[in-house]
Amino acid sequence: MAVTVSLPAVLARHAGGVRTHTVGGTTLGDALASITRDYPDLGRRLSEATNPSNAFVAIYVNDEDARFLGGLTTPIRDGDEISVVSAIAGG
């Protein structure tokens, strides 16, 4: 099974500069863990990003906010697209 994980530029620099990764797994947590095995520094950043109290990063599975789908336990299927999105603030 393969899913695509897209990272924002700020996180991609911790993953060899690559913004799109193809990984496997049965849950969102599995997919993210797959990337972090190859890029431990990214793992630390994703751990911070997936903290429920973090309002500055959101993770989507097929355009649905993972926080409302089950968080890291959200099931994934072959062909799913996971997007890690940084919030933009300003005023």
Secondary structure, 3 states (H helix, E strand, C coil): CCEEEECCHHHHCCCCCCCEEEECCCEHHHHHHHHHHHCHHHHHHHHHHCCCCCCCEEEEECCEEHHHCCHHHCECCCCCEEEEEECCCCC
